[in-house]
């Protein structure tokens, strides 16, 4: 078992494009469907696996391009440490003063270490100044509990 780290920061309106953050339905629209439905399916089918938007289900980071992996660790504590470093780096930009609280952030890192040790993925999101959103995730790989059939992106 190992862990991969992911980070995305970008415009909140892009983050809110939920259709592009879901895997496409396994079956395409039936023949004779409205052209706009077929076009939307094609757009999602092309964008989801190749795009950098955080998936709605954390495990689906594993189907994204390997270039999006920000780090790989064999130990949960190392992965949680990376997460803590990212939180510390972005904390001054958090929109809410309560989210910047050092004690709160330390608790998040401790909780993440425990979750990762047990094989559970971790995903955190924060609003930054301006309408920007930060998504941080550490995904357990080989196998992933939520998506045991998902292949390791860097195998």
C-alpha positions in Angstrom: 0.0 0.0 0.0 1.2 3.5 -0.8 -0.3 7.0 -1.1 -0.4 9.7 -3.8 -0.9 13.4 -3.2 -2.9 15.7 -5.4 -3.4 19.5 -5.3 -5.7 21.7 -7.3 -6.2 25.5 -6.9 -8.3 27.4 -9.3 -11.4 29.5 -9.9 -14.4 28.4 -7.9 -16.6 28.7 -11.0 -14.5 26.0 -12.7 -14.5 23.8 -9.6 -18.3 24.1 -9.6 -18.6 22.4 -13.0 -19.7 19.2 -11.4 -20.4 17.3 -14.6 -16.7 17.5 -15.5 -15.8 16.1 -12.0 -17.9 12.9 -12.4 -16.8 9.9 -14.5 -19.0 9.5 -17.6 -21.8 7.0 -17.4 -20.5 3.6 -18.6 -23.1 3.5 -21.4 -23.2 6.4 -24.0 -26.6 7.9 -24.8 -28.7 5.6 -27.0 -28.8 6.2 -30.8 -31.3 8.8 -31.6 -30.7 10.9 -28.5 -30.7 14.6 -28.7 -27.5 15.9 -30.3 -26.8 18.2 -27.3 -27.0 15.1 -25.0 -24.5 13.2 -27.2 -22.2 16.2 -27.3 -22.3 16.7 -23.6 -21.5 13.0 -23.0 -18.6 13.2 -25.4 -17.3 16.3 -23.6 -17.4 14.6 -20.2 -16.0 11.4 -21.5 -13.0 13.3 -22.9 -12.5 15.8 -20.1 -12.9 13.6 -17.0 -9.9 11.3 -17.4 -7.6 13.9 -18.9 -8.6 17.0 -16.9 -7.1 18.3 -13.8 -10.4 19.1 -11.9 -10.7 17.2 -8.6 -13.2 14.4 -9.0 -16.2 14.3 -6.7 -15.1 10.9 -5.4 -11.6 11.1 -4.2 -10.6 7.6 -5.4 -11.1 8.8 -9.0 -7.9 10.8 -8.8 -6.3 7.5 -9.7 -7.7 7.6 -13.3 -6.3 11.1 -13.9 -3.0 11.7 -15.7 0.1 10.6 -13.7 1.5 14.1 -14.1 -1.0 15.3 -11.6 0.5 13.2 -8.8 2.4 15.7 -6.5 4.1 13.0 -4.4 4.1 9.3 -3.6 4.8 7.9 -0.1 5.0 4.4 1.3 4.1 5.6 4.8 0.9 7.3 5.9 2.8 9.6 8.2 4.9 10.9 5.3 1.8 11.5 3.2 0.2 13.4 6.1 3.3 15.4 6.5 3.1 16.5 2.9 -0.5 17.5 3.5 0.5 19.5 6.6 3.1 21.3 4.6 0.5 22.3 1.9 -1.9 23.4 4.6 0.7 25.6 6.2 1.7 27.1 2.8 -1.9 28.0 1.8 -3.3 28.8 5.3 -2.5 32.6 5.0 -4.8 32.7 2.0 -7.7 30.8 3.6 -10.9 32.9 3.4 -11.9 32.1 6.9 -9.8 33.0 9.9 -11.1 29.9 11.7 -9.6 27.7 9.0 -6.2 29.3 9.6 -6.1 28.2 13.2 -2.8 26.3 13.7 -4.3 23.9 16.2 -7.2 23.1 13.9 -4.7 22.4 11.0 -2.6 20.2 13.2 -5.7 18.2 14.1 -6.5 17.8 10.4 -3.0 16.4 9.8 -3.2 14.0 12.7 -6.6 12.8 11.5 -5.3 12.4 8.0 -2.4 10.2 9.2 -4.9 7.9 11.0 -7.2 7.7 8.0 -4.4 7.0 5.6 -2.9 4.4 7.9 -6.2 2.5 7.9 -6.3 2.7 4.1 -8.9 5.5 3.8 -8.4 8.4 1.4 -8.3 12.0 2.6 -9.7 15.0 0.9 -9.8 18.6 2.1 -11.1 21.7 0.4 -10.8 25.4 1.3 -11.9 28.7 -0.1 -9.1 31.1 -0.7 -9.2 34.8 -1.1 -10.9 35.9 -4.3 -13.3 33.3 -5.7 -10.6 30.6 -5.6 -10.8 27.1 -4.3 -8.1 24.8 -3.0 -8.5 21.0 -3.1 -6.0 18.7 -1.4 -6.2 15.0 -1.5 -4.1 12.0 -0.5 -5.3 8.8 -2.2 -4.4 5.3 -1.0 -3.3 3.0 -3.8 -2.8 -0.7 -4.4 -5.6 -1.2 -3.7 -7.9 1.7 -3.0 -10.8 0.8 -0.7 -13.4 2.9 -2.5 -12.2 1.9 -5.9 -10.4 -1.5 -5.7 -10.5 -1.8 -9.5 -8.8 1.5 -10.1 -5.2 1.0 -11.3 -2.2 2.8 -9.8 -1.4 5.9 -12.0 2.4 5.5 -11.6 2.8 1.7 -11.7 
